[in-house]
């Protein structure tokens, strides 16, 4: 597997859930309204030039309902007025109502490429998912996002026993460094032991997170987040925060301590060959173990826009609806906290005691001195576990 070299760090990897941008119970039907809103929110989150809302539409091909393909070029004379500077994002989307039907009917996810039906299904699945990929790339392009479709099969991804065996990420890295937004997707790929299988977008995003190390990851779904049971159940409770420990086990932190280590009931659609929410939580937990916060949130909402913009990294408002999955290591989180504080101090690499004093003063909690402080704390008595009455 190739080493990935990037000139700059990645800001965010976004998983665009298939159910969020397609009508999952209608074969190969896109949810146009959601896709348009999601594309607009991605532009707002990526846009580094907040002073300009003008964009250069980049879809110059004919499409249904638009007779003049040159309409995207109208009024583009003064290019300095347009937004072209975007922060470094990667988009990965699921298949939704594209690809799952073809894969499940032919058994592509089970392997057996030597069987005629499986081979035919492999071709049919790839036709379907790459069709969706093109439509998503075009939707992003219409928002002025310089997106490039990068199907995993065509970019050298393969598996062994359904685990990623090879992935040439050099193309992804070059696209990012050239100012493009790579758009990958769940795909039918070759498998060393099974012959073929389905590589899910959730597995792809975890692999990308391991190698690209984004600042945060956002999963956009068709529900508010992760629930303790199917969200159609009237008693379903939204799990606001999930903690992942060092051995990969996860537990519920919010809404109540009583929910911790509670078994979460999850259902998967019969035609979903990638594991649905089960895979999503498992892969998100592995990403969180890397020290990368993961947000699972409903697409095309004000909550998703906050997550995409990175507004939740310092503080999560009480009115934000979604699920955050975080690494629970106290040491790791506090080291990151100390690092952010230390970077604000001049003479960062000064190793003197004076610097240590400055660092401690920067990270400690400050409060007003009390009248009796010198009675309890003085040079000859510094209590640590004493009872103060």
Rosetta blueprint (number, residue, H / E / L):
1 X L
2 X L
3 X L
4 X L
5 X L
6 X L
7 X L
8 X L
9 X L
10 X L
11 X L
12 X E
13 X E
14 X E
15 X E
16 X E
17 X L
18 X H
19 X H
20 X H
21 X H
22 X E
23 X L
24 X L
25 X L
26 X L
27 X L
28 X L
29 X L
30 X E
31 X L
32 X H
33 X H
34 X H
35 X H
36 X H
37 X H
38 X H
39 X H
40 X H
41 X H
42 X H
43 X H
44 X H
45 X H
46 X H
47 X E
48 X L
49 X L
50 X L
51 X L
52 X L
53 X L
54 X L
55 X E
56 X L
57 X L
58 X L
59 X L
60 X L
61 X L
62 X L
63 X E
64 X L
65 X L
66 X E
67 X L
68 X L
69 X L
70 X L
71 X H
72 X H
73 X H
74 X L
75 X L
76 X L
77 X L
78 X L
79 X H
80 X H
81 X H
82 X L
83 X E
84 X L
85 X L
86 X E
87 X L
88 X L
89 X E
90 X E
91 X E
92 X E
93 X E
94 X L
95 X L
96 X L
97 X L
98 X L
99 X L
100 X H
101 X H
102 X H
103 X H
104 X H
105 X H
106 X H
107 X L
108 X H
109 X H
110 X H
111 X L
112 X L
113 X L
114 X L
115 X L
116 X H
117 X H
118 X H
119 X H
120 X H
121 X H
122 X H
123 X H
124 X H
125 X H
126 X H
127 X H
128 X H
129 X H
130 X H
131 X H
132 X H
133 X H
134 X H
135 X H
136 X H
137 X H
138 X H
139 X H
140 X H
141 X H
142 X H
143 X L
144 X L
145 X L
146 X L
147 X E
148 X E
149 X E
150 X L
151 X L
152 X L
153 X H
154 X H
155 X H
156 X L
157 X L
158 X E
159 X E
160 X E
161 X L
162 X L
163 X E
164 X E
165 X E
166 X E
167 X L
168 X L
169 X L
170 X H
171 X H
172 X H
173 X H
174 X H
175 X H
176 X H
177 X H
178 X L
179 X L
180 X L
181 X E
182 X E
183 X E
184 X E
185 X E
186 X L
187 X E
188 X E
189 X E
190 X E
191 X E
192 X L
193 X L
194 X L
195 X E
196 X E
197 X E
198 X E
199 X E
200 X L
201 X H
202 X H
203 X H
204 X H
205 X H
206 X H
207 X H
208 X H
209 X H
210 X H
211 X H
212 X H
213 X L
214 X L
215 X L
216 X E
217 X E
218 X E
219 X E
220 X E
221 X E
222 X L
223 X L
224 X L
225 X L
226 X L
227 X E
228 X L
229 X L
230 X L
231 X L
232 X L
233 X L
234 X L
235 X L
236 X L
237 X L
238 X E
239 X L
240 X L
241 X E
242 X E
243 X E
244 X E
245 X L
246 X L
247 X L
248 X L
249 X L
250 X E
251 X E
252 X E
253 X E
254 X E
255 X L
256 X L
257 X H
258 X H
259 X H
260 X L
261 X L
262 X L
263 X L
264 X L
265 X L
266 X L
267 X L
268 X L
269 X L
270 X L
271 X L
272 X L
273 X L
274 X L
275 X L
276 X H
277 X H
278 X H
279 X H
280 X H
281 X H
282 X H
283 X H
284 X H
285 X H
286 X H
287 X H
288 X H
289 X L
290 X L
291 X L
292 X L
293 X E
294 X E
295 X E
296 X E
297 X E
298 X E
299 X L
300 X L
301 X L
302 X H
303 X H
304 X H
305 X H
306 X H
307 X H
308 X H
309 X H
310 X L
311 X L
312 X L
313 X L
314 X L
315 X L
316 X L
317 X L
318 X L
319 X L
320 X L
321 X L
322 X L
323 X E
324 X E
325 X E
326 X E
327 X E
328 X L
329 X L
330 X H
331 X H
332 X H
333 X H
334 X H
335 X H
336 X H
337 X H
338 X H
339 X H
340 X H
341 X H
342 X H
343 X L
344 X L
345 X L
346 X L
347 X L
348 X L
349 X L
350 X L
351 X L
352 X L
353 X H
354 X H
355 X H
356 X H
357 X H
358 X H
359 X H
360 X H
361 X H
362 X H
363 X H
364 X L
365 X L
366 X L
367 X L
368 X L
369 X L
370 X L
371 X L
372 X L
373 X H
374 X H
375 X H
376 X H
377 X L
378 X E
379 X L
380 X L
381 X E
382 X L
383 X L
384 X L
385 X L
386 X L
387 X L
388 X L
389 X L
